[in-house]
Amino acid sequence: MSRALAVPALALLALLAAGPASATSATVELQAPTGSRAWTARLLAAVSARTAPDRSARVITTLQPIAPLGGGATTLLVTGTKVADGRQWVRVMLPVRPNGSQGWVPADPLAFRPVSSRLVVDQSDRRLTVYKQGRPVYRTTVAIGAADTPSPNGRFAIAEVIPTGDPGGFYGPYVLPLTGFSERLNEYAGGNGRVALHGTSLPGLLGTRASHGCIRIANAAIRRIAAIVSTG
């Protein structure tokens, strides 16, 4: 895994993850993510994400307030903010291809909150680390994508937190879809190639390259992670 693909200076799949926090208004001074703090935006209504903070800019995608897989609220990672023509806009990470896509949405239909948790998957070590306020609080061994279906590197956000209702099944008790997609598969198991964190019915493969691009995690560990993080 080339370290040139990494989040600054490290071959990491960095996943920003929201922790519990209270909602706040759009009048606060939003900031881009750091290692210890980020902002998320929950959609209160459908909104178009555009290429620039301008109502006439090209629409990249239209986002709905209900997330498509688990039916929860759509919550996005804020990566920047700008006031244009007297209106506040925020740049958010989009759950669309290509990986890393971002777009501008008006702040009006959004509810913001600060978060202090993030997850980092070091693919070279097959280790996932949970950080709170920039400090590591939990580590666990994971399985990553096989050589022909690698897990993508980069910064992504957790798009949904979905209990499977089948803790003994292949995906374990929880699936956490990301805003990232496989760079080799356009579809898998009836889906669109979305990458996720999830549990596993094959714990013997943890620590290896075994998946189609998802990050497989021990069931006890994914329960703990799902209790810490939330969407965005």
C-alpha atoms as one frame of an Amber mdcrd trajectory, in Angstrom:
protein
   0.000   0.000   0.000   1.728   3.151  -1.197   2.259   5.806   1.452   1.855
   8.411  -1.315  -1.883   7.724  -1.226  -2.136   8.673   2.409  -3.737  11.308
   4.526  -0.763  13.617   5.286   2.404  11.558   5.752   0.687   8.276   6.718
  -0.771   5.376   4.761  -4.093   5.618   6.494  -7.760   5.274   5.743  -8.993
   8.127   7.941 -12.647   8.067   8.931 -14.199  10.986  10.750 -16.839   9.879
  13.204 -19.305  11.876  15.215 -19.610  11.462  18.966 -22.466  12.699  21.162
 -22.926  16.468  21.109 -25.796  18.918  21.165 -27.162  20.610  18.049 -26.230
  24.201  17.440 -27.327  26.960  15.100 -25.761  27.879  11.780 -24.545  31.192
  13.187 -21.555  29.560  14.901 -18.097  29.839  13.402 -17.779  26.516  11.611
 -14.301  25.155  10.952 -12.666  22.523   8.771 -11.869  19.204  10.488  -8.759
  18.848  12.626  -7.335  15.841  14.436  -9.402  16.606  17.527 -12.516  18.447
  16.354 -14.941  18.547  13.445 -18.466  19.730  12.609 -21.351  17.734  11.178
 -24.482  18.971   9.440 -27.809  17.117   9.673 -30.213  17.728   6.795 -33.618
  19.066   7.798 -34.859  19.175   4.192 -33.751  18.101   0.723 -30.894  20.222
  -0.597 -28.763  20.399  -3.751 -24.993  20.211  -3.403 -23.264  22.521  -5.887
 -19.760  22.985  -7.249 -19.498  26.482  -5.731 -21.278  28.569  -3.051 -23.578
  30.073  -5.637 -27.241  29.301  -6.452 -26.386  29.250 -10.149 -23.484  26.777
  -9.796 -23.796  23.285 -11.245 -25.636  20.745  -9.087 -23.491  17.726  -8.206
 -26.226  15.765  -6.452 -29.447  16.296  -4.515 -29.370  15.088  -0.925 -32.422
  13.851   0.950 -32.924  14.204   4.735 -33.496  10.445   5.112 -30.427   8.258
   4.552 -30.982   5.676   1.786 -29.774   2.463   3.438 -30.871   2.486   7.068
 -33.537   5.177   7.004 -31.903   7.401   9.618 -31.105  11.094   9.299 -28.636
  12.184   6.629 -25.682  13.800   8.383 -22.668  15.195   6.518 -19.120  16.133
   7.441 -18.431  19.874   7.154 -15.088  20.631   5.462 -15.371  24.411   5.018
 -17.648  27.450   5.137 -18.126  30.715   3.239 -20.536  33.634   3.190 -21.533
  34.599  -0.365 -24.074  37.324  -1.235 -25.127  37.512   2.408 -25.864  33.778
   2.694 -23.835  31.235   4.623 -22.741  28.147   2.698 -20.896  25.071   3.918
 -18.751  22.629   1.990 -19.545  19.009   2.865 -18.214  15.577   2.010 -20.601
  13.831  -0.369 -21.531  10.128  -0.436 -20.949   9.918  -4.202 -18.218   8.884
  -6.615 -15.414   9.743  -7.106 -14.053   9.271  -3.608 -13.397  12.529  -1.812
 -16.162  14.407  -3.632 -17.295  17.585  -1.896 -19.986  20.126  -2.608 -21.447
  23.392  -1.316 -24.875  23.566   0.329 -26.691  26.504   1.970 -26.593  26.451
   5.768 -30.312  27.239   6.192 -31.679  23.645   6.074 -28.902  22.198   8.255
 -28.463  21.576  11.982 -24.835  21.673  13.106 -22.988  20.086  15.986 -19.320
  19.744  16.982 -17.769  16.283  17.280 -14.522  15.110  18.843 -14.196  11.487
  17.687 -12.518   9.988  14.653 -11.425   6.557  13.477  -8.178   5.764  11.701
  -7.517   2.504   9.883  -3.828   1.853   9.265  -3.917  -0.599   6.408  -0.250
  -1.524   6.676  -0.744  -2.674  10.285  -4.372  -3.861   9.900  -5.287  -1.772
  12.953  -8.204   0.517  13.685  -7.758   3.230  16.312 -10.538   5.306  17.869
  -9.526   8.843  18.865 -11.346  11.202  21.233 -10.208  14.824  21.289  -7.059
  13.769  19.467  -6.142  11.013  21.926  -6.296   7.261  21.181  -8.858   5.493
  23.377  -9.346   2.115  21.682  -7.540  -0.118  19.185  -8.504  -3.313  17.432
  -7.263  -5.580  14.635  -9.222  -5.558  11.365  -9.314  -7.225   7.977  -8.914
  -5.009   4.910  -9.499  -5.397   1.180  -7.828  -8.214  -0.715  -5.076  -7.378
  -3.200  -7.464  -7.300  -6.180 -10.209  -5.420  -4.304  -8.277  -3.054  -1.995
  -9.822  -0.743   0.569  -9.449   2.878  -0.580  -7.173   5.309   1.253  -8.266
   8.836   2.121 -10.625  10.760   4.375 -14.219   9.570   4.588 -17.185  10.075
   6.889 -19.519   7.533   8.437 -22.732   7.880   6.439 -24.992   5.610   8.516
 -24.959   3.357  11.589 -27.146   0.330  10.851 -27.905  -2.585  13.219 -28.222
  -5.717  11.104 -30.619  -7.596  13.385 -28.484 -10.692  12.702 -25.423 -10.544
  14.974 -24.342 -14.025  13.939 -24.544 -13.245  10.229 -21.782 -12.472   7.757
 -21.830  -8.714   8.523 -22.062  -9.112  12.289 -24.254  -6.880  14.484 -23.558
  -3.529  12.782 -22.762  -2.088   9.369 -21.355   1.452   9.165 -21.435   2.554
   5.490 -18.924   5.240   4.577 -18.927   8.056   2.037 -16.238   6.078   0.151
 -16.557   3.501  -2.612 -14.488   0.634  -3.955 -12.146   1.759  -6.703 -12.377
  -1.689  -8.361 -16.045  -2.679  -7.972 -18.943  -0.625  -9.299 -21.397  -2.955
  -7.597 -21.293  -5.751  -5.047 -24.018  -7.939  -3.522 -26.699  -5.806  -5.147
 -25.203  -2.539  -3.887 -23.241   0.219  -5.590 -19.793  -0.657  -4.269 -20.057
   1.435  -1.097 -17.343   0.633   1.437 -18.327   0.046   5.073 -17.048  -0.933
   8.475 -18.847  -4.042   9.689 -18.656  -7.041  11.952 -17.733 -10.496  10.742
 -18.703 -14.151  10.996 -15.109 -15.062  10.043 -12.935 -13.740  12.898 -10.082
 -15.990  11.835  -9.448 -13.642   8.890  -8.884 -10.554  11.036  -5.417  -9.139
  10.471  -5.380 -10.212   6.811  -6.346  -8.870   3.379  -9.633 -10.691   2.934
 -12.529  -8.408   1.963 -13.959  -6.840  -1.187 -12.897  -3.431   0.159 -14.810
  -3.171   3.429 -13.158  -3.087   6.844 -14.097  -6.200   8.814 -14.055  -5.880
  12.601 -14.600  -8.343  15.454 -18.232  -8.304  16.562 -17.449  -7.183  20.111
 -15.322  -4.353  18.705 -17.929  -3.135  16.194 -20.518  -3.034  19.018 -18.177
  -0.825  21.017 -17.450   1.423  18.041 -21.147   1.747  17.138 -21.846   2.874
  20.701 -19.241   5.640  20.400 -19.804   7.061  16.919 -22.748   8.376  14.950
 -23.319   9.573  11.417 -21.225  12.356   9.973
